Structures are given as C-alpha cells and as structure tokens.
Amino acid sequence: MKIINLGSKELASFYVACELFKQMDYSPDSKLGLATGGTMTDVYQSLVTLLKKNQIDVSQVTTFNLDEYVGLEPEHEQSYHYYMDDILFNQYPYFNRQRIHIPNGDAVDFEQEARRYNQLIESEGPIDIQLLGIGENGHIGFNEPGTSLESETHVVDLTESTIKANSRYFNDESEVPKQAISMGLQSIIKAKRIILLAFGEKKKQAINDLLNQPVSKDIPSTILKTHPNVEIYVDDAAAPDLKNS
Ligand code: PGA
C-alpha cells in the first residue's frame, strides 16, 4: 500500500484524474469503478477538462459505481445516478449509456438488485481502477463497521455516523435514506488497482486507522491491506502522522 500526500485536494484530484484519463486513453475498453461524495468532485471536474481537451473515445469504457441509496429514484438530486450524470456523464456525453452501471435505488426488490449487480461485475469485470473515498468511521463504499470481509454487493443499513455525515447534502437529516446498495468488500478488492482519496481533517483518523490497525471487520478499510496494488492520496489535513516528525 502506497500513501502519498499531494498537499491539497486540488492537486491530488488532478493527479488522479490524469490516472483515469491515461487508463481510458491507453485501453479504450477499460473498466472503471467509480465513487461519489464530496471527495470526488474535483476528480471528475478535472477529468471532464482532460476529456474535452483531448476528445478521446470513451464509447467502449465500462463503469461501475460503488453504491446507491435505497429508495431514491435516478432523478432525485441526492441520488448517485444524478450525481454521476451531473458531474461526468452529461458533461462529456460520449460514454455508452449501456456500459454505465449504477445500482438501481428505485428497484422493487433490493436484495435481488444487489445480486443482479454483483453478477454483472463478476461477468464484466475485473475492474481496472477502483476509486474509493473513505468514511470517517472507516467505511469504504457503504460497507459500515461490522460488515463481513467476505461481503459481495449487498443491501446495507447505514450507521448513525454516516447518516449524520451525509446529511450535509440533504435539507434535513430525516431525509437521508437509512439503507443503500453497496459493492461489498470482496467485490472491491477484486479490482486490479485501487485508488483511495481522503481530504480534510475529518478523515485523518480514518487514514491513521487504515494504516496502523490490523485487518478487521470493525474497520472495513483495513481489508485494503490484503490487496497488492493500493494507492492512497491525501491532502495535508488528512495526512497520517509521520514517524520521524
Ligand atoms: P465524502 O464521502 O466524500 O462525501 O466525504 C466519502 C465516503 O463516505 O466514502
């Protein structure tokens, strides 16, 4: 696992956008695992700039989003469908819609939807680059503390900590969905390369825990220690304590 402090969100996001851009440019049939949340906004903005300036063909790229809230239809402004359209797919409208995959938060049967999504990743994967944020409680995707390390795509109950953290995007905490469909920890670590981003002081503890605690379902992010190809990019505020300072 490699951790690099790139100083600021802006620089780290630009660096990661370049990595995504190169992946698609070199391998037009790339499979990308995409994440949402406040952490990722600048990554997609920089990526859109690079895509527009270079006009690369993304029609053969396949994308899988990590998660979606249960009960939010794709048009809902806080759904991750809406987020992705707004920030990437509508900005560079040359992705093939048939190859864009996001769990359906408006499904009739969410357990079945989770199984369908898992099978899709199994049959279309492996993912070349999986983007990840991290929760203040150490979650990756919506895999909350206590999630089985063996989990595949599943329906999760969001913890109070996550509901509170994500309430900043809603009018009121009571509007935050209580459940989500999330790629599981096993689904995530099947990716060939994983890039995790963390910015701001609120993420510092989660980064310290990821680096220093043993692999345990109590801190879901620690499963990344079992993967051979993980990079973590942070800003100054989220950077771990250095041994020699
Ligand atoms: P954030 O969420 O980017 O909105 O902080 C990250 C996460 O919870 O994984």
Residues whose N, C-alpha, C, O or C-beta is under 5 A from the ligand:
A	BS01	PGA	T36 G37 G38 T39 M40 G133 I134 G135 H139 G141
